Amino acid sequence: MRTTHGVTTANDSVEPIVLTEDKAYVRTNITPIDKPGTEDTPGFKGFSYDETEYTKDEYILGMFNKIEDTDVLLTALLGGAGNE
């Protein structure tokens, strides 16, 4: 896992998750940027975000753990018995 903060792009939009054959890129704190230009410098329109790169295995295991944690929490909140 590797996280990069403050990535900027001039794309028209930013997907919160991008999956490739062997990687998963999770983007958070997506913020639009619209800086007007001046006489001396061009403006910039795009997005800033933080991006965490996972291997597919890391991402799948992380999602599995989140699902398990959510299941335990919901069971406790609903007053049910644990998974047996």
Number of C-alpha atoms within 10 A of each C-alpha: 11 9 12 11 13 13 12 16 16 13 9 9 11 18 10 13 13 12 14 9 7 9 16 21 22 18 21 16 13 18 14 17 15 11 11 10 11 8 6 6 8 9 12 13 15 16 20 19 20 17 21 16 19 19 16 16 12 14 18 13 11 13 12 12 12 12 12 12 12 12 14 16 13 12 14 12 9 9 9 10 9 10 7 3
